[in-house]
Amino acid sequence: MTRTLAFGALASVVGFLAFVEFTSGVLQGYYTPMLTDIARHLGIHDADVNWLEGAQLMLSALVVPAFAKLGDMVGHKRMLLISTALTAVAALALPFTDSFGVFLVAWALMGFYVVWLPLEIALIWSRSRKLEGRSSITAKAAGLLVAALEGGAIVGALVGGALVDVLPLTVVLLVPAILIVVCFFVVLFGVKESPEPAGGVFDTVGLVLVSIALLCFTGGLAMLRLEGGLANPWAWAVVVLGVVLVIPFILWELRHPDPLIDVRMFRSPALGPVFLTAGLFGVSVLGAQAPLSTFARTDPAVYGYGLGTTGFATSLIIGIYLIAMIGGALLFPIIARALTPRLALMAASVLVGVGFLLFLPFHDAYAQVITNMIVVGVGSGALVAALPAAAASAAPVTQTGVATGLTNSVKTVGGAVASCVFGIALLHGVSGAAAGGTAGSFAGYVTVWVVCGVTALAAAALLVFVPKEAFTDRVVAAV
């Protein structure tokens, strides 16, 4: 009876958290169709929209480890509420400003929503402690949350694209802000706090050190994306400085009794490959979104490549890709049960790699691109759901929030690096008809496909070295 009640309470929590992830998905899909309208509203060039993405990725990489650690210390629900409130305030500021600087700051602050999924997975993991099959339950819950996220992204893209054609931009930008406010009250009244927070003293020095390192690294990458950036020694110097500054952070964390990030987890035979997989996965799931969209919109009659699709036809590709991600997220726990979680993760990584490499011979027809994206989507959906759940099951009891948060942080860093590399690749090699236009080079698109394919296959290879029974309840019980 006690287990039945516990399971029912957990199912109720997952239902409320699914609404949170639906809101997160809306935020990820809603603004994409109106980026050009936002640029005109702010009086900036289309290329300057990249600063919005870069600023949000930078903040995301900073807040996830901090909020994940605080979640373990003081409660995952509490930090979920704080991050939702901050996201809501930022979203409410967007409709009421036409200043690029203010809009940029508010847009960056909206990046707090990226911590929602890691906190939710950690909360579910902590609340399922009395249930048998804890790892399996967490994996299933993660699949449902990711399905809700991708469903929200589909709805957000379709609704955002439809509203921006018929309503003033101020009204359109207000819609997601209202949804986030509703989300706050859903968490406040519908979700109970995780039991037995770990407590401790927050590692402020560690946060400052990692923040400076990430700011230098991502700032240097941003400088490399500017014209002449590759030849700018200062840009490279800032990137190298960001990497070097990781060393004092690691040394401090190793000496700290309650570190912000337990860097020893990277040496774990189960967790280390998961974090590396997350970083390599970020290359494709975050870095390749814009290039895939712009390739579809490129007119083959003018540039000799691309599909020349309309905005709606492009949104259909995105929608089918997101539906495939939902399928992958829901299939993962089934495949993991039939095989093992480790083999399921490897299979998902291989699907992503094969899907992108299929672009090399098959990219001339609409049906070919959709087929490729379905393969990529199934693998990506499984990885989005599986990586936080795998990290939670393999992490120390007091570090579940940190471990799940690290998968997002490392993924974000991978996406930021890829975004820089792909931006530079698409700018180079433009010739002929493309020289006078705004399309990227075909060689650049080939680079995107190859890098995404190879990094995904490399992730699968890394997982070979993970213990065979990793992320299963047998190992959790032993720990």
RASUL-V710561 format. One record per residue. N is the residue number from 0. SS is DSSP state (h for helix, s for strand, l for the rest). BURIAL is b if it has 16 or more other C-alpha atoms within 10 Angstrom, else e. Layout:
BEGIN
n = {N;N}
ss = {SS;SS}
burial = {BURIAL;BURIAL}
END
This chain:
BEGIN
n = {0;1;2;3;4;5;6;7;8;9;10;11;12;13;14;15;16;17;18;19;20;21;22;23;24;25;26;27;28;29;30;31;32;33;34;35;36;37;38;39;40;41;42;43;44;45;46;47;48;49;50;51;52;53;54;55;56;57;58;59;60;61;62;63;64;65;66;67;68;69;70;71;72;73;74;75;76;77;78;79;80;81;82;83;84;85;86;87;88;89;90;91;92;93;94;95;96;97;98;99;100;101;102;103;104;105;106;107;108;109;110;111;112;113;114;115;116;117;118;119;120;121;122;123;124;125;126;127;128;129;130;131;132;133;134;135;136;137;138;139;140;141;142;143;144;145;146;147;148;149;150;151;152;153;154;155;156;157;158;159;160;161;162;163;164;165;166;167;168;169;170;171;172;173;174;175;176;177;178;179;180;181;182;183;184;185;186;187;188;189;190;191;192;193;194;195;196;197;198;199;200;201;202;203;204;205;206;207;208;209;210;211;212;213;214;215;216;217;218;219;220;221;222;223;224;225;226;227;228;229;230;231;232;233;234;235;236;237;238;239;240;241;242;243;244;245;246;247;248;249;250;251;252;253;254;255;256;257;258;259;260;261;262;263;264;265;266;267;268;269;270;271;272;273;274;275;276;277;278;279;280;281;282;283;284;285;286;287;288;289;290;291;292;293;294;295;296;297;298;299;300;301;302;303;304;305;306;307;308;309;310;311;312;313;314;315;316;317;318;319;320;321;322;323;324;325;326;327;328;329;330;331;332;333;334;335;336;337;338;339;340;341;342;343;344;345;346;347;348;349;350;351;352;353;354;355;356;357;358;359;360;361;362;363;364;365;366;367;368;369;370;371;372;373;374;375;376;377;378;379;380;381;382;383;384;385;386;387;388;389;390;391;392;393;394;395;396;397;398;399;400;401;402;403;404;405;406;407;408;409;410;411;412;413;414;415;416;417;418;419;420;421;422;423;424;425;426;427;428;429;430;431;432;433;434;435;436;437;438;439;440;441;442;443;444;445;446;447;448;449;450;451;452;453;454;455;456;457;458;459;460;461;462;463;464;465;466;467;468;469;470;471;472;473;474;475;476;477;478}
ss = {l;h;h;h;h;h;h;h;h;h;h;h;h;h;h;h;h;h;h;h;h;h;h;h;h;h;h;h;h;h;l;h;h;h;h;h;h;h;h;h;h;h;l;l;l;h;h;h;h;h;h;h;h;h;h;h;h;h;h;h;h;h;h;h;h;h;h;h;h;h;h;h;h;h;l;h;h;h;h;h;h;h;h;h;h;h;h;h;h;h;h;h;h;h;l;l;l;l;l;h;h;h;h;h;h;h;h;h;h;h;h;h;h;h;h;h;h;h;h;h;h;h;h;h;h;h;h;l;l;l;l;l;l;h;h;h;h;h;h;h;h;h;h;h;h;h;h;h;h;h;h;h;h;h;h;h;h;h;h;h;h;h;h;l;l;l;l;l;h;h;h;h;h;h;h;h;h;h;h;h;h;h;h;h;h;h;h;h;h;h;l;l;l;l;l;l;l;l;l;l;l;l;l;h;h;h;h;h;h;h;h;h;h;h;h;h;h;h;h;h;h;h;h;h;h;l;l;l;h;h;h;l;h;h;h;h;h;h;h;h;h;h;h;h;h;h;h;h;h;h;h;h;h;h;h;l;l;l;l;l;l;l;h;h;h;h;h;l;l;l;h;h;h;h;h;h;h;h;h;h;h;h;h;h;h;l;l;l;h;h;h;h;h;h;h;h;h;l;l;h;h;h;h;l;l;l;l;l;l;l;h;h;h;h;h;h;h;h;h;h;h;h;h;h;h;h;h;h;h;h;h;h;h;h;h;h;h;h;l;l;h;h;h;h;h;h;h;h;h;h;h;h;h;h;h;h;h;h;h;h;h;l;l;l;l;h;h;h;h;h;h;h;h;h;h;h;h;h;h;h;h;h;h;h;h;h;h;h;h;h;h;h;h;h;l;l;h;h;h;h;h;h;h;h;h;h;h;h;h;h;h;h;h;h;h;h;h;h;h;h;h;h;h;h;h;h;h;l;l;l;l;h;h;h;h;h;l;l;l;l;l;h;h;h;h;h;h;h;h;h;h;h;h;h;h;h;h;h;h;h;h;h;h;l;l;l;l;l;l;l;l;l;h;h;h;h;h;h;l}
burial = {e;e;e;e;e;b;b;e;e;b;e;e;b;b;b;b;b;b;b;b;b;b;b;b;b;b;b;b;b;b;b;b;b;b;e;b;e;b;b;e;e;e;e;e;e;e;e;e;e;b;e;b;b;b;b;b;b;b;b;b;b;b;b;b;b;b;b;b;b;b;b;b;b;b;b;b;b;b;b;b;b;e;b;b;b;b;b;b;b;b;b;b;b;b;b;e;e;b;e;b;e;e;b;b;b;b;b;b;b;b;b;b;b;b;b;b;b;b;b;b;b;b;b;b;b;b;b;b;e;e;e;e;e;b;b;b;b;b;b;b;b;b;b;b;b;b;b;b;b;b;b;b;b;b;b;b;b;b;b;b;b;e;b;b;e;e;e;e;b;b;e;b;b;b;b;b;b;e;b;b;b;b;b;b;e;b;b;e;e;e;b;b;b;b;e;e;b;e;e;e;e;e;b;e;e;b;b;e;b;b;b;b;b;b;b;b;b;b;b;b;b;b;b;b;b;e;e;e;b;e;e;e;e;e;b;b;e;b;b;e;b;b;e;e;b;b;e;e;b;b;e;b;b;e;e;e;e;e;b;b;b;b;e;e;b;b;e;e;e;b;b;b;b;b;b;b;b;b;b;b;b;b;b;b;b;b;b;b;e;e;b;b;b;b;b;b;b;b;b;e;e;e;b;e;b;b;b;b;b;e;e;e;e;b;b;b;b;b;b;b;b;b;b;b;b;b;b;b;b;b;b;b;b;b;b;b;e;e;e;b;b;b;b;b;b;b;b;b;b;b;b;b;b;b;b;b;b;b;b;e;e;e;b;b;e;b;e;e;b;b;b;b;b;b;b;b;b;b;b;b;b;b;b;b;b;b;b;b;b;b;b;b;b;b;b;b;e;b;b;b;b;b;b;b;b;b;b;b;b;b;b;b;b;b;b;b;b;b;b;b;b;b;b;b;b;b;b;e;e;b;e;e;e;b;e;e;e;e;b;b;b;b;e;b;b;b;b;b;b;b;b;b;b;b;b;b;b;b;b;b;b;b;b;e;e;b;e;e;e;b;b;b;b;e;e;b;e;e;e}
END
